[in-house]
Every structure is written in structure tokens, then in C-alpha cells.
Amino acid sequence: MQFTRDSSGVVDVDGDTYVWEVRRQPQPKGGNVWEGMAVSLRHVDYKREAIIQFPPPLRANGRPDVEKQRVNVDAVKAAVVSISTAGWDPTTRGKPMVFDVDADGN
């Protein structure tokens, strides 16, 4: 697994280049519920964006990990494949599409 503390970067998947950027770190949503990290993703040649929401990280005692999270670049690559099969087409126009993925990007 490849982790980075950068807030943006580039991944190559099947010969296509995608730009990613951290949109949100894990944060409380209210009522003892947490949102995980969100990463925005777009093809380098197009403007249609996808927002990938990862689950909130939990510590061993079951409480949410509130520290700043590192980005798993391999999970972002796996998420590109997953959201493409789920219907995201970066060549189309429109609002950003939001996808919930697991910690591995599937």
C-alpha cells in the first residue's frame, strides 16, 4: 500500500491520467456519527468530477480516529475502476457524482 500526506496528486489507471484532491478530512456529522475522508477525482482532460467518500477510520477501541488521515493512493486507483463500472463517465457534463467506497476503494 502506498500512502501519502499530500493533499493532491495524480494516478494512472489503464493508461488514463486522473487528478485527485482531498476534499474533506474525517469529521463529526452529529449524533455520534462520523463522515470519512472525501477525495475529488477527475480525468486530466475533462472537467466532470467524482467525489469518493471513504468510511471513517476507527481505532482499536471502536472510537473514530480524529487525526489527519493519509491518502491511500492504491485505494484511489481501485476507486477509479469501481466508480467507472458503477456509471461514472468523466467525458460527460454535469454535477459531480458522489460514490461511497470501502477502505480499499471498492
C-alpha positions in Angstrom: 0.0 0.0 0.0 1.2 3.4 -0.9 0.2 6.2 1.5 0.9 9.9 1.1 0.3 13.0 3.2 -0.1 15.2 0.1 -3.4 16.8 -0.4 -3.5 16.3 -4.1 -1.8 14.1 -6.7 -2.1 12.1 -9.9 -2.8 8.4 -10.6 -2.6 6.5 -13.8 -5.2 3.8 -14.4 -5.3 1.8 -17.6 -3.3 4.4 -19.5 -5.5 7.3 -18.4 -4.4 10.0 -16.0 -6.6 11.2 -13.2 -6.1 14.1 -10.8 -7.2 13.7 -7.2 -7.5 16.1 -4.3 -8.6 15.7 -0.7 -11.9 17.5 -0.3 -12.6 16.7 3.4 -10.9 15.0 6.3 -12.9 12.8 8.7 -15.3 15.0 10.7 -18.3 14.5 13.1 -21.6 14.7 11.4 -23.7 14.9 14.7 -25.3 12.4 17.0 -22.1 10.4 17.5 -21.9 9.8 13.7 -18.7 10.5 11.7 -18.1 11.1 8.0 -14.9 9.7 6.5 -12.4 11.3 4.2 -13.7 12.5 0.8 -11.5 12.8 -2.3 -12.4 14.6 -5.5 -11.3 12.9 -8.7 -11.4 14.0 -12.4 -9.8 12.9 -15.6 -6.9 15.2 -16.6 -8.5 16.1 -20.0 -12.1 16.6 -18.8 -14.0 18.6 -16.1 -16.6 16.0 -14.8 -15.8 15.3 -11.2 -16.4 12.4 -8.9 -16.4 12.6 -5.2 -15.2 9.4 -3.5 -16.2 9.1 0.2 -14.2 6.6 2.3 -15.6 5.3 5.6 -14.3 6.9 8.8 -11.3 5.2 10.3 -11.8 3.6 13.7 -9.3 2.9 16.4 -8.9 -0.4 18.1 -11.3 0.6 20.9 -14.1 1.4 18.3 -13.8 5.2 18.6 -13.2 7.3 15.5 -9.7 8.3 14.7 -9.7 12.1 14.6 -6.2 12.7 13.4 -5.5 13.9 9.9 -5.6 10.9 7.6 -3.1 9.9 4.9 -4.4 9.1 1.5 -4.0 5.5 0.3 -3.1 6.0 -3.4 -3.8 2.4 -4.2 -7.3 2.8 -2.8 -7.8 5.8 -5.1 -6.7 3.7 -8.1 -9.1 1.0 -7.1 -11.9 3.5 -6.6 -11.4 4.8 -10.2 -12.1 1.3 -11.5 -15.0 0.8 -9.2 -16.8 4.1 -10.0 -16.2 3.6 -13.7 -18.1 0.3 -13.6 -20.8 2.0 -11.4 -21.5 4.5 -14.1 -19.2 7.5 -13.8 -18.2 8.8 -17.2 -15.6 11.6 -17.0 -16.3 12.7 -20.6 -19.9 13.8 -19.9 -21.0 17.1 -18.4 -22.9 17.7 -15.2 -22.7 17.9 -11.4 -20.1 15.9 -9.5 -21.2 12.4 -8.8 -20.8 11.1 -5.2 -19.7 7.5 -4.5 -19.3 5.7 -1.2 -16.5 3.1 -1.3 -14.9 0.9 1.4 -11.4 1.5 2.8 -9.9 -0.4 -0.2 -11.7 1.7 -2.8 -14.2 -1.0 -3.9 
